[in-house]
Amino acid sequence: MLLTAVVTVVLAVVFAALIWRLYDKGQFEEKLWSPFTEWTVWRHLLLPGLLNTLKAAAVATVLALLFGIVFGLARLSEHWWVRVPAGVVVEFFRGIPLLILIFLAFFVPNKISPAIAESSFGQLQRLSVDYFFSIFGVESNAGTVTVPAFAAVVFGLTMYNGSVLAEVVRAGVLSIPKGQSEAAYSIGLRKNGVMRLVLLPQAITVMMPAIVSQIVVLLKDTALGFIIAYGEFLQAGFKQVPANYENNVLQAGIVVAIIYIAINMSLSRVATWLEARSRRSRKTEAKTMGTAGPPPAAGVGVGEQTVPTI
């Protein structure tokens, strides 16, 4: 307790000294903070950037969850020809830094697509772009594929975080006691039914904290889109605003950080609510499956009465 008190006092003194130093340097002047009270700044800079961040995070979250579920379950397959390739894909994308994945998605297709267009895979490339990748803004012009910044950011976030979530799914399913699956098999369920009806519903509750933590990481990682000029929130708030308003980098950083913290705390609260609701529903189902009152005596059926002996 004494050590905690001493550390708290030291941190308070350091924080107070930092605040005083900032005040002494004029960092609390009104002209540095006033841009964030103007609707024009929010309308033309901050809100569009925040919308781009949320849009990329939302799309990448859905795709990463799908990727994680598919490849996480594939790694649990009894067939080696499913389990091994899935493991290779997961380990490959989990081992590559996210920034490199974004770079690869943004620059490589433009370089190699002309050669692919002239090969026997040219038709497949054109159909893939026209009927699937075009929904992310990918375009093909005379055999040259152009990937927009949004698609590159979503690709990197999906593959990296999806690989991490695949491990979360695999660990979550393996954490369920074997007795659960054995009981399910004993009543005639097949493997698909055991996984879908028994293991996954229980594993979701176990996995929820890790999933939410990874989604928070995914949301923050959208900031790496600035490297390919994606107009996300950090670039709008931390670069564009200071460039147009008194070079208030510190103030912009504080405002952006507060908004990021608020969004991530909201995600955590929603996840806590979902986890609590899931646990309550499981308890309710368990109660409704039980019988009310004490069990009947041995040899006496339900609804029968014992006759006292004289």
N, C-alpha and C positions, 0 to 999 in steps of 0.2 A: 504493500500500500504506500509506503514512504517513497519507494522508487517511482511508482506511478505518479504520485503528487509532484515529485521533483521534475520528472520529464514533462508533465503537463505545464508546470510553471515555466520551464525553459522554452517550450514551444510557444507559449503565450507571449513571452518576452520577445522571441525572435519574430513572431507574427506582428506584434506591435511595432517593433523596430522597422520591419519591412513596410508597413502601412505609413509610418512617419516618413520614411525615405521617399516613398512614392509621392506623398503629399508635398514634401520639400521640393521635389522635382517638377511639380505642377501637373502630375498625372491625374488629379481629380478636378481639373478645370472643366467648366461646363461645356466649352466648345469641343472637347474631346469626347464627351458622352452624349451630347445633344443629337448627333446623327441617328442614334438608336431610338430616339423619341419621334422621329419624323416618319410619317406614313410612306413618303416617296422612297426612302431607303429600304423599307421593308417590302414594298410592292415590287420594286424593280431589281433588287439585289438579294435580300435575305430570304424572302418567301419563295421565289423561284429556285434558289439554291437548296432550300430545305425540302421543297417538293421533289427535286431531282434526287436528293439523298433518300427520301422515303420511298420513292418509286423504285430506285435501284435496289434498296434493301428489301422491299416487299417482294419483288419478282425473284430476287436471288434467294430469299428465305424459302419461298414455296419450292423452287427448283432444288435447293440444297436439301430440304427435307425429303423430297421424292428420291433424290439421288442417295441420300443416307439410308432410307428405308430399303430401297431396292438392293444396294450393294451391301448393306449390313446384313440383310437376310441371306443374300447370295453367299456371303462368307460363312454362313452356318449350314450351307448345303452339304448333303452327304456325298454329292457327286464332285469329284476332284476337278472335272473339266468346267464346273461352275465356280467352285470355291477358289481355285488357284488364280484364274484370270481376274476375278473380283478382287482378290487380295492384292494382286499386282497393280491394278488400277488405283485402288485406295491408297496404297503406300506411295505410289508414284506422285499423285497429286497432293498428298499430304506432305511430302518431302520437299516440294518446290515452293519457294517463297511466293506469296501472293502477288507481289509487285511484278515478278517475272512472268507469272501467268497472265497478268493484265497486258504486259508488253507483248507477249507472244500472240495473244488474241487480237491485239490491235494492229501489229505490224506484219506478222507472218502471212496471213491469208492474202494480203495485197501482193506479196512477193512470189508466192508459189502458185497462186490460182491461174495465172496465164499458162504455165506449163501443164497444169492439170486439165485445163480446158482443151488443150490440143491432144491429150492422151485419151485412152479408152474410158477414163473416168469423167470425161467432160460433161456427158449427159447427166450423170449422177450429181455432179457439183451444181449444175444449173437447176435441177429439180429440187435439190436440198435448199438452195437459196430461195427459189421462187415459192416453195410450198411450206417451208418451216422457218428458216432463219430470217426471212423477210419480216416476220412479226416483231423482230428485235431491231429492225431498221437496216439489216444487212442488204447490200445491193450488189448486183453483178452487171458490169458494163463491158461488153466485148470480151468476156472471159475473165475480167479482172474483178475480184471480189473486194469490196470496201466494207470494213467493219466500223461502225460508229463507236464513239467513246462509251455510250451507254451499254451496248452489247458486250464490249470488251470488259467493262467493269463487272457486269452481271456474270459473264463467263468465269472470270477469275474468282469471284466470290462464291459462285455455285460449286466449282470443282474443289476449291480448297476447303471450304466449310462443309460441303457435302461429304468429303472424305473423313473429316473429323466426326461428323454426325453418324457416319456409317459405323465407326468404332463405338460410338455411344449406343447405337441401336444393338450392335452385337453384344456389348457388355451388359446392356439392360436385359436382354432376353436370357443371357446366360446366368444372370443373377437370380432368376426365378427358381425356387427349389424344384428339383427333379420330380418330386412327388406330385406336383401339379400336372405335369405332362403325363406321368404314368397313370394318374387317375383319369385323365381325359382319354387316354388310349384304352383304358379298361372299360369305358362305357361305349366304345365303338367309334370314336372320332378318328379320322385319318390325320396325317401330319399337317395338311393344309388347315383343317379345322382346328387342330390343337394350337397352331401358331396364331390363327386369326381370332379365335374365340377365347382362348385361355391365356396364352403367353403374352401376346402383344398388349391386350388391355391392362394387364398387371405391370408390364414393363414400361408402359407410357408414364405411369405415375412415378416409377423409379427414375426414369430418364428425364423427367420434366425440368428439374433444376439445371442439369447439364445442357439440355437443349436451349433453355432460355439464356444461359450464360454464353453459349455459342452464337445465338442470335444477336446478343448485345455486341459481341466481338465483330460479327458481320456488319452490323450497323455502323460501328466506328471505323471499320476498314473501308467503307465507301469513300472515306477521305483520301484514300490512295488514288482515287480517280483524277486528282489534280495533276498527276504526272503526265496524263494524256489529254489534259485540258477539258476534262468532264466538269460541267458547271455545277458541282455539288455544293453543299452548305459551307464547308470549310473554305473553299476557294472564294465563294461569294462574300463570306463574312470576314475572313482573315486576310484576303488579298485585295479584293475590289473595293471594299469600304475604306480601308486605310489609304488606298491609292487616291481616293477622291475626297477624303475628309481628314485633313490635318495629320495624316500618317499615324492615326491612333491605333497602332497594332496591339498594344496591351489591352486597351478597352475592348477592341474587337475580339481578342482571344478570350477574355473573361465572359463576354456575352455569348459567344459560340459555345464555350465550355458549359455554361449554365444550361443552355438549351439542350445540349447533348445529354447532360446529367438528368434533366427532367424527362426526356424521352426514355432513357434507359431505366430510370426508376419506375416509370409507368409500365414498361414492359415487364419488369420484375413483379410489380403488384398484380398485373393481369395473370402472370404465370402462377403466383402464389394462390390467387383465387381459383384458377383452373385446377391446380393440384388439390386444394382443399375440397373443391366440389367433387372431384373424382374419387377422393377417399371417402367422402360421405355417401356417394352413390354406391360404392362397393360395400360399405357397411350396411346400407339399407337392403341391398340385394341379399347379403348374407343372412340378415335377420328374417326376411320374408321366406327364405328357403328352410328355416328351422321350424320345429313344431312347438306350439305353445304348451307350457306346463311341463311337469315332470314326465319321464317316459313311463309306460305301463309296466306293471310287474311282470316278471318272467312267466311266460305261459298264458298271459292275458292279452287279448287283441284290443285294438283301439275300439272304443265304444262298448266293450264288455264290462260287466260289473262283477266284483268278487262277492261270493256268498259267504257270510260269516258262519263258522262252524259252531255247533252247540256243544 
